[in-house]
Amino acid sequence: MSLNSFFSSLTLLTAFIVLLFSSVTFAEEEKKKEINNQPLPYYCKQFQEVLQRVGKDYMGEVDYQKMTDEAINGMLLSLDPYSGYFVDDDLEFFLDQTDGEFGGIGVEIIPDQGAIKVISPIDDLPAYKAGIRAGDYIVGVNGQLVSTLGYNKAVREMRGEPGTKLNLLVVKEDGNQTTEIDLIREIVKIKPIKSDLELDDYGGIGYIRIVTFNNQTISELKKAIKDLSKKAQLEKKDLKGLILDVRNNPGGLLDQAVAVCEYFLDHGIIVSTKGKKDEENVVISAGRFVEKAPQIPMVVLINSGSASASEIVAGALQDHNRAIIIGTTSFGKGLVQTFTQINKRAAVKFTTAKYFTPNGRSINGKGIEPDIFIENAKVEYAEKEKKGSAFNESSIKSYLKKYNNEDKPDSKPAGTPEKIEDHKMSEKYKKDYQYARAYDLIRGLIIREKKSK
């Protein structure tokens, strides 16, 4: 056989294999469509037949309610990691969480590869204090593997009475080593807002951290802004800039995220959603005639633990050029869940739509890309020059300046800028690299605005 004949035969064989594979794939897809297009009673009958068979033949006592609960939960978890079924204590826990108070260790989690993936730890709660961070995996709970327990049972095992101990086996995001971590469960009232103020000769720069989006977020945010303005005024200064921190904020209530955006935006689209039903296709815009925040320069801090409602806020402020986004790419949860209570003891939550930023970007699986990408880092600051030595360069310069200007009137050329004292670094500035860069940027914008006037 010639070489050309061999290659021709090989080409025909390859084409035949591709055609055969395509035919098999097509047949499988058609079969799958045929099954999925069956009317609902077809699937209900399957479930009923299994229940009847178990009730008839299973050797032990059958708890039909437990079987039904587990079946519904498994059905919803098969859709995506964010859907779920809540009964009894789980339902009470979920409702308490949206009101801002719940027990446990304080982590936002999803099932992933037979383990529990941490979306974000919540500030000041046991998981955060123990060093658990976004991206870590919880693979064991109290000596049992999550893959053996199952996601729901593992989550229930993690909850418990305040003051009781919990042992977790954790795989850190930045390594393959497993680490045992002991925690003490707590019950706390989550404060959704933390705030601080830094002052220099140019004015005040406010810092607001949104910990979570619960029922108190927007009211606490407005109060914090007013308090920061008052603190600045007491020092005879104005609030000139704002750093909004949503790092490690796992999200929360959609209406609170919308209200936060509306507070900072004069008008325009905040977020849009698109789903299967017409009523899920919604465009939400900011009202013009509602209370607004001061129109001052803003920076928003995000990282991989910023998810859902946090991404709505960051995306809206970024698309409207209302703030500069600094940090690392956010988590990428651009899905809308609908929560419906079906009776007194049970409720369902499942995904009904995707959300999009004002410019039409889908964030799901992608996240918000910061305008300025800055990884967190640890910086060692040099020690200040020790006092006590009278003979040094600065003392000589000070003497020469005095000597050269003695008996001369104190004057300076026209147009000489007024001296501004250097920023005295706060502990937060020294310890939080991303915050320090956000502060420097805001300060630069304030200086530029002052000079332009």
C-alpha positions in Angstrom: 0.0 0.0 0.0 1.3 3.4 -0.9 1.8 6.2 1.7 -1.0 8.2 0.0 -3.4 5.3 0.1 -2.6 4.7 3.8 -3.3 8.3 4.8 -6.5 8.3 2.7 -7.7 5.1 4.6 -6.7 6.7 7.9 -8.7 9.9 7.1 -11.8 7.8 6.1 -11.5 5.7 9.3 -11.2 8.9 11.4 -14.2 10.5 9.7 -16.2 7.2 10.3 -15.3 7.2 14.0 -16.3 10.9 14.4 -19.6 10.3 12.6 -20.2 7.2 14.8 -19.5 9.2 17.9 -21.6 12.1 16.8 -24.5 9.7 16.0 -24.2 8.1 19.5 -24.1 11.6 21.2 -27.1 12.7 19.1 -29.0 9.6 20.0 -28.2 10.1 23.7 -29.3 13.8 23.6 -32.6 12.8 21.8 -33.2 10.1 24.5 -32.5 12.6 27.2 -34.9 15.2 25.7 -37.6 12.5 25.4 -37.3 11.6 29.1 -37.2 15.2 30.2 -40.3 16.1 28.1 -42.4 13.5 30.0 -45.4 15.1 31.9 -45.0 15.7 35.6 -47.2 12.8 36.7 -44.6 10.4 35.1 -42.0 11.5 37.7 -44.5 11.6 40.5 -45.5 8.0 39.7 -41.8 6.9 39.9 -41.4 8.5 43.4 -44.7 7.0 44.5 -43.7 3.5 43.4 -40.4 3.7 45.3 -42.2 4.9 48.5 -44.6 2.0 48.2 -41.9 -0.6 47.5 -39.9 0.6 50.5 -42.9 0.6 52.7 -43.8 -2.9 51.7 -40.4 -4.6 51.7 -38.0 -2.7 53.9 -37.2 -4.7 57.0 -37.2 -1.8 59.4 -39.6 0.9 60.4 -40.1 3.5 57.6 -40.2 7.3 58.4 -42.0 8.6 55.3 -41.6 12.2 56.3 -37.8 11.9 56.7 -37.6 10.1 53.3 -39.7 12.8 51.6 -37.6 15.6 53.2 -34.3 14.0 52.1 -35.7 13.3 48.6 -36.8 16.9 48.1 -33.5 18.3 49.4 -31.5 16.0 47.1 -33.6 17.0 44.2 -32.9 20.7 44.8 -29.2 20.2 45.5 -28.9 18.5 42.1 -29.9 21.8 40.4 -27.0 23.9 41.7 -25.0 24.6 45.0 -27.3 27.5 45.9 -30.6 25.7 45.9 -31.9 23.9 49.0 -34.7 22.7 51.2 -35.3 24.0 54.8 -37.3 22.2 57.4 -37.8 22.7 61.2 -34.5 23.9 62.8 -32.9 24.6 59.4 -35.8 26.9 58.5 -35.5 28.7 61.8 -31.8 29.1 61.3 -32.2 30.5 57.8 -34.8 33.1 59.0 -32.7 34.1 61.9 -29.7 34.6 59.6 -31.5 37.1 57.4 -32.6 39.0 60.5 -28.9 39.3 61.6 -28.8 36.8 64.5 -27.9 33.1 64.4 -25.7 30.5 66.1 -22.8 28.5 64.8 -19.3 29.4 63.5 -20.2 32.1 60.9 -19.4 31.0 57.4 -21.1 31.2 54.0 -20.6 27.9 52.3 -21.6 25.7 49.4 -21.2 22.0 48.6 -18.3 21.3 46.3 -16.7 18.0 45.2 -17.9 16.1 48.3 -16.7 18.7 50.7 -17.8 22.1 52.0 -16.3 25.1 50.2 -16.0 28.4 52.2 -17.3 31.4 50.2 -16.6 33.7 53.0 -16.1 33.8 56.8 -18.1 36.5 58.6 -16.1 39.1 60.6 -15.5 38.4 64.3 -17.2 35.0 64.3 -15.4 31.8 65.3 -14.4 30.7 61.8 -12.8 34.0 61.0 -11.0 34.2 64.3 -9.7 30.6 63.7 -8.1 31.6 60.4 -10.6 30.0 58.0 -10.7 32.0 54.8 -12.5 32.2 51.5 -11.5 29.3 49.2 -10.7 26.9 52.1 -12.4 23.5 52.1 -14.0 21.8 55.2 -13.5 18.1 54.6 -14.2 16.7 58.1 -16.5 17.6 61.0 -16.0 16.2 64.5 -14.0 13.2 63.2 -16.2 12.3 60.3 -15.6 13.0 56.7 -18.1 15.4 54.9 -18.1 12.9 52.0 -19.5 10.2 54.3 -21.9 12.4 56.3 -23.3 14.2 53.2 -23.5 18.0 52.9 -26.7 18.6 54.9 -25.8 16.4 57.8 -22.3 17.9 58.0 -23.8 21.5 58.1 -26.2 20.5 60.9 -23.2 18.9 62.7 -21.4 22.3 62.5 -24.3 24.1 64.2 -25.0 23.7 67.9 -25.5 25.3 71.2 -23.3 28.4 71.9 -20.3 27.5 74.0 -19.9 24.0 72.7 -16.8 22.7 70.9 -16.5 21.9 67.3 -13.6 20.2 65.5 -13.0 20.8 61.8 -10.6 19.2 59.3 -9.7 22.0 56.8 -7.8 22.1 53.5 -6.4 25.6 53.1 -6.7 27.2 49.7 -3.0 27.8 49.4 -1.9 24.2 50.2 -2.7 20.5 50.1 -2.1 19.9 53.8 -5.1 19.2 56.0 -5.3 21.1 59.3 -7.4 20.4 62.4 -9.1 23.5 63.8 -10.9 23.6 67.1 -13.7 26.2 67.5 -16.2 27.2 70.1 -19.7 27.9 68.7 -21.2 31.3 69.3 -24.5 33.1 68.9 -24.1 36.7 67.9 -26.0 39.6 66.6 -24.3 40.6 63.4 -23.6 44.3 63.0 -23.8 44.7 59.2 -21.8 48.0 59.2 -18.4 49.0 60.7 -17.0 52.4 60.2 -13.9 54.5 61.0 -12.5 58.0 60.1 -9.0 59.1 59.3 -8.1 62.8 59.3 -5.3 64.8 57.7 -4.8 68.4 56.5 -6.9 67.7 53.5 -10.0 66.6 55.4 -11.6 63.3 56.5 -11.5 60.0 54.7 -14.3 57.6 55.8 -14.0 53.9 55.9 -17.2 51.7 55.9 -17.2 48.0 55.9 -20.4 46.2 54.9 -20.1 42.8 56.7 -23.4 41.4 55.3 -26.6 42.5 53.6 -29.3 41.8 56.2 -32.4 43.8 57.2 -30.4 46.5 58.9 -27.8 47.2 56.3 -29.1 50.3 54.5 -30.3 52.0 57.7 -27.0 51.4 59.5 -25.1 52.5 56.4 -26.9 55.9 56.3 -26.4 56.4 60.0 -22.6 55.6 59.6 -22.2 58.2 56.8 -23.9 60.9 58.9 -21.8 60.0 62.0 -18.6 60.2 60.0 -19.5 63.6 58.7 -20.3 64.8 62.2 -16.9 63.5 63.5 -15.1 65.3 60.7 -17.0 68.6 61.4 -16.1 68.4 65.1 -12.4 68.6 64.0 -13.4 71.5 61.7 -12.9 69.4 58.6 -15.2 67.9 55.9 -15.7 64.3 54.8 -13.8 64.3 51.5 -13.6 60.7 50.5 -15.0 57.2 51.2 -13.6 53.7 51.2 -16.4 51.1 50.9 -15.1 47.6 51.9 -17.1 44.5 50.8 -14.2 42.0 51.0 -15.3 38.7 52.4 -18.9 39.8 52.3 -20.9 36.7 51.1 -24.0 38.7 50.1 -27.5 38.5 51.5 -30.7 40.3 50.7 -31.1 41.6 47.2 -33.3 44.6 48.3 -30.6 45.8 50.6 -28.0 45.7 47.9 -30.3 47.7 45.6 -30.9 50.2 48.4 -27.1 50.6 48.9 -26.6 51.3 45.2 -29.5 53.7 45.1 -28.0 55.6 48.0 -24.8 56.2 46.0 -26.2 56.6 42.5 -28.2 59.6 41.3 -30.1 57.6 38.7 -29.8 54.8 36.2 -29.9 51.0 36.1 -28.7 49.2 39.2 -29.2 45.6 38.2 -31.3 43.5 35.8 -32.4 39.9 36.1 -33.4 37.4 33.3 -35.2 34.1 34.0 -37.5 31.5 32.4 -40.7 33.4 33.2 -41.5 36.9 32.1 -41.9 38.1 35.7 -38.3 37.2 36.4 -37.1 39.6 33.6 -36.8 42.8 35.7 -34.8 46.0 35.4 -34.2 47.8 38.7 -33.2 51.5 38.5 -32.2 54.1 41.1 -34.8 56.7 42.0 -33.8 60.3 41.7 -35.9 61.7 44.6 -34.6 59.6 47.5 -31.9 60.3 50.1 -28.4 60.3 48.6 -24.9 59.9 50.0 -22.5 62.9 49.7 -20.9 63.1 46.2 -17.3 62.5 47.2 -14.6 60.3 45.7 -15.1 56.6 46.4 -13.1 53.4 46.3 -14.6 49.9 46.7 -12.5 47.1 48.0 -13.4 43.5 46.8 -11.7 40.1 46.9 -12.6 36.4 46.2 -14.9 36.3 49.2 -17.1 39.1 47.8 -20.2 37.4 46.5 -23.8 37.9 45.3 -25.1 41.2 46.7 -21.6 42.5 47.2 -21.0 42.0 43.5 -24.2 43.8 42.6 -23.0 46.8 44.5 -19.4 46.7 43.1 -20.7 46.1 39.5 -23.2 48.9 39.6 -20.8 51.5 41.1 -18.1 50.4 38.6 -20.4 50.6 35.5 -21.7 54.1 36.5 -18.1 55.3 37.2 -19.2 56.2 40.7 -16.3 54.4 42.3 -12.9 52.8 41.6 -12.8 49.1 42.3 -9.6 47.8 44.0 -8.5 44.4 45.1 -8.9 40.9 43.5 -11.6 39.3 41.3 -14.8 38.6 43.2 -16.4 35.2 43.7 -18.7 35.2 40.7 -22.2 34.3 42.0 -24.6 36.0 39.6 -27.7 34.0 40.3 -31.0 35.0 41.9 -32.6 32.6 44.4 -36.3 32.7 45.3 -37.3 31.7 48.8 -40.8 30.3 49.3 -42.3 28.9 52.5 -44.5 26.0 51.5 -45.9 25.3 54.9 -45.2 26.1 58.6 -42.2 23.7 58.8 -40.7 23.8 55.3 -39.5 26.2 52.7 -37.6 25.9 49.4 -34.9 28.1 47.8 -33.9 27.7 44.2 -32.4 29.7 41.4 -34.9 31.5 39.2 -32.8 34.0 37.3 -29.4 35.4 36.5 -28.5 39.0 37.3 -26.6 41.4 35.1 -24.7 44.7 35.8 -26.0 48.0 34.3 -23.8 47.4 31.3 -25.2 44.0 30.7 -22.4 41.9 32.1 -23.1 38.5 33.6 -21.0 37.9 36.6 -21.8 34.3 37.2 -18.7 32.2 37.2 -16.6 35.2 36.2 -16.8 37.7 39.1 -16.2 41.4 39.1 -12.7 42.4 37.8 -11.2 45.3 39.8 -10.1 48.4 38.0 -6.8 48.2 39.9 -5.7 44.6 40.7 -4.0 44.5 44.1 -3.2 41.3 46.0 -3.1 41.6 49.8 0.4 41.7 51.1 2.3 42.3 54.3 4.6 45.3 54.5 7.4 45.8 57.0 7.8 49.5 57.8 11.2 50.9 58.8 11.6 52.2 62.3 11.5 55.9 62.7 14.8 57.8 63.4 15.6 57.5 67.1 15.6 60.7 69.0 18.4 61.8 71.3 21.2 62.7 68.9 21.5 66.4 68.6 23.9 66.1 65.6 22.2 64.9 62.5 21.4 66.1 59.0 17.9 67.5 59.8 19.2 69.5 62.8 22.0 71.1 60.6 19.4 72.0 57.9 17.1 73.5 60.4 20.0 75.6 61.8 21.1 76.8 58.4 17.6 77.7 57.5 17.3 79.8 60.6 20.7 81.3 60.1 20.1 82.3 56.5 16.8 83.9 57.3 17.5 85.7 60.5 16.5 89.3 60.6 14.6 88.7 57.3 10.8 89.1 57.0 8.9 85.8 56.9 7.7 85.6 53.3 7.3 83.1 50.5 7.0 83.6 46.8 3.5 84.0 45.3 2.0 80.7 44.2 4.0 78.6 46.7 1.7 75.7 47.9 0.8 75.6 51.5 2.7 73.0 53.5 0.7 69.8 54.2 1.7 67.5 57.0 2.5 63.9 56.0 -0.2 61.4 56.7 0.3 59.7 60.1 -0.1 56.0 59.4 -2.9 54.4 61.4 -2.6 50.8 62.5 -5.1 49.8 59.9 -3.0 51.5 57.2 0.1 49.6 58.4 -1.6 46.2 58.6 -4.0 46.2 55.6 -2.1 46.6 52.4 -5.2 46.8 50.1 -6.8 49.4 52.5 -3.5 51.4 52.4 -3.5 51.5 48.6 -7.2 52.5 48.6 -6.5 55.3 51.1 -3.5 56.6 49.0 -5.7 56.6 45.9 -8.5 58.5 47.6 -6.1 61.0 49.1 -4.6 61.6 45.7 -8.0 62.3 44.2 -8.7 64.8 47.0 -5.4 66.5 46.5 -6.0 66.8 42.8 -9.4 68.3 43.3 -8.1 70.8 45.8 -5.3 71.9 43.5 -7.7 72.2 40.5 -9.7 74.7 42.5 
